[in-house]
Amino acid sequence: MSKRKNKNHILSIIAKDNPRLITRITNIIAKHCINIEMMNTTRFPSTCLIFINITLKTNDEKIETLRKQFEKIVETIEVQVFEPEKCLKKEAKNVKNIL
């Protein structure tokens, strides 16, 4: 069996703000034994939305599993996966579309 290559991925999540949301997300990541490299959150009070960017180093299969699990969280509006170099352009577009 070949070893799956780990690489950096950025999960970008847009969700309704909820005090326990971050805990639920980090618990899902921990269950897969994945370390969080970096995590940023931005809350927009006028829209009651939170934007969460999580950088993880893992393989494509695990990142897809995480994406599907995050989509099942009730508060989640959208989950996207990016390669780090493409993330900034896409995130700026997402913020512009929401506001």
N, C-alpha and C positions, 0 to 999 in steps of 0.2 A: 504494500500500500504506500503510495507516495504521500509525502508530507505536504499539507496545504500551506501555501505561503501567506504569512501575515503581512499586512500592509496597513497604512493609516487610512482611516475612513472618517468622515464627518457625518454624523446623523443630525439632521436639522428637523426639529419638531416644532410645530405650531399647535398650541392647545389652549383651551379655556383655563384661566388661572384657578388653581385649587391648592390649598395649603399642603396637601399630602402628595401632590403630583410628582415632585422631584424624588421623594422617598420611594415611590412606586417604581419610577424609572430606574433609579440606581439599584434597587433590589433585583430587578430583572437582569440588569447587566452583571451583578454579582453572582447570580445563579449560574451564569455561563462562564464564570471564572475569568472574566475579562477586566483588566484594569482600565480606568478612565484616565486618559492622558491629559485631557483638558475639558473643562465644561464652562460655558458662558450662558447666562440667562438675561433676557431683557423683558421687562414687563411694561405693557402699555395700558395704563389705568383707564383711559378713555374707551378702549375697546374690550377690556377684561381679558386680553389675550397675553400669553407668554410665549416668547421665542426661546428655544433651547438648542444650543449647538454643543454636541458632545463629540470629542475626538477620541477614537478608539483604535488600537492596533490589534487587528484580528484578521481572520480569513473571510473571503466573500460569502461563504456558506453561513457562518455565524452572524454576519452583519445582516444578511437577508432574513434570518430567523428573528433577530432583534427587531428589525423593521416591522415585520408582520405582528409581533407581539405588541409593539407600541401602538400600532393601528387599532388594536382591540381595546385600548384604554378609552373609556367613555369620553373623557375631555379632549382627546386628540382630534385635531382637525386635519392635519397633514403631516406625513413623515417622508423625508427625502434623504437619500444617501449621496454624498459627494466625495470626490477626490479633493484633498486639501487645496490644491492650486485652483480649482474651479469654484470653490465655495463662495468666495467673496462676491463675485459677480451675481451669482444666483440668489444669495441672501439679500443683497440690495434690491433686487427685482421683487422678491417676496414681500419685503417691507413696504415698498412702493405700492404694490397691488392691494395690500391689506388696508393701508391708510388711505 
